[in-house]
Structure formats: C-alpha cells, structure tokens
Amino acid sequence: MLARALSFVATIVCAVVLVLAFVTLPPSQIETANAYFQPTNIYRSGLVGTKTLALTFDDGPSAFTDDLLETLGQHKIRATFFVVGARVRQHPATMDRMMRDGHVIANHSFSHAQLGKRYAQSPQLLMTQIGNTNAAISPYVRPGQGLYFRAPYGVWRSAHADFLNNDAELKHYVGPIYWDIGGNISYDDEGNLRGAADWDCWAHDLSANQCGRGYMREIRRKQGGVVLMHDIRERSVWMVQAMLPELIAEGYTFVTLDEVREFDKYKAPVTPEDVPVAQGEGTVPYGATAR
Ligand SMILES: [Zn+2]
C-alpha cells in the first residue's frame, strides 16, 4: 500500500518537474531578443524627424486583416501587428500569411485587459494575459524576430515588469511599446483635423478619408514615428489604402519594430558570449537599407 502511494507521489512530482521545465525553457528560436520589460511605457522610438514610419496595427487579427496584408504586400511594406491572444486562434490562415509576409507579430495581451492595480495585486494574472498570448503567437514568430509587447490603453505598472522579468521566457520582451502618431483626435483653429486616432474617428463617424487627413497632418508635422492604428474595422484598411501612395510619394520609408535602432538598447544579451563581435547594421534582421 505504502509502495503504491509513494509511486503515485513520485509520478506527480515527475509530472510537475516536467511541466516546470517546459514552462521555463527559453524559446530556442529566439536569438536576438534578450530584452526585459520596462517599468514604464517606452515612449521614445527615435523615428521622429527621420522620415521613417513604423506602422503598428493593434487589436486584431480580424476579418479585415487579410485585406490590409494584401495592401501592405502590394506596396512591399512590412509592419508590426500587436495581436490579441484570444483572436489568434480564430484566424490561423491570416496569422500564417502575416508571418510569411515578414511582418513582426507582437503581444497585446490575451483579452485586451486594462493591466492596472488588479494585476499588480495578483501578478500571476499577468501570465494569463501575456504568457498565454506568447504561447498563442509563438508558432507564428519567425526565428530571429524580436518579441514586443504593447499594453492595452497604454496602462502599465512597474510591478508588472518586476514580475514578468522573473519569467525565463517572458523577460525576452521589449515593452511596453508606446506610439508617436495616432494617439488622439485634435483640431486646428479652422476645425480641421490636425491629428487623428482611427478608433476615435469611427466612434465619431468620420470617414476613412477625413481620418486619413488627420493622420497625414500629424505625420508631416513629426516627419516620422511609430504610428498607432487598428485592424479590426474595415474603415482603417480603407484609410491605409488611401494614405500609403501619398506617403511613398513624399519619400517616407517603412520599418518594423525589429528595425527601430532605438529599441536595441533594451535587447541586452543574456551572456557575454552572445555579443556579436561587430555590432551595427550587420545585426539588422532585414531591410537594412530601409534608412
Ligand atoms: Zn488595443
């Protein structure tokens, strides 16, 4: 009887050890991203004034993401998609294409939760939001792609970083990534949009064209930056379709977050042996000539 009980306990212990080993193993496919969660949003991209745009699309994937991928592909533009984990499993073909087309696939929580006080008090809840999304996107993350996180609504606490950086896998994330362009609607003295945010445009029933004018004015004023948009409404796709030819004609170049050099400083190598002998352009995964 005692032997059977001991054997049962041993089996349970083995199972727990196996599960723990699996959970804490660093993802073998990730080489360049050895970053750590930051205590506050990363507000500085270094792209303002460089005529370089990093288009970022949040909250998808959705039924409209394929049209957006088609549009980006026509212009040979690569972007970054901050996906919501719960939506990933509903759009496997879209996720496949996103990966094949060379876009950066990033983490925007599992249920688009506001990661405030409640999550600081029960930090293990962060694992359900960020860890589960990491698991959902990992089949679609290309080898060598960096891992990036953006907090829903930009809500973040330093305690979250402390907790997540103790996780052998999640500590590889750079984030939370903020934005330079697309944060809110603003008007000039004549009542014309001088800045826009697509979700708020649609809430105010503005047209894709009107909203795009707002984005264009903010882009021209700042001459580059991380652009916040969303791929869950058809109007956002129409807006992007209208904007891209103009931006290209005006000489803007487009990068993914992997090509934003300002973020390199958050990618501290895990061990000294991992440091390349000569750092610089040679470490750029692709699009090295983009800027
Ligand atoms: Zn969002």
Boltz pocket constraint, residues with backbone or C-beta under 6 A from the ligand:
constraints:
  - pocket:
      binder: B
      contacts: [[A, 58], [A, 59], [A, 108], [A, 112], [A, 151], [A, 152], [A, 153]]
      max_distance: 6.0
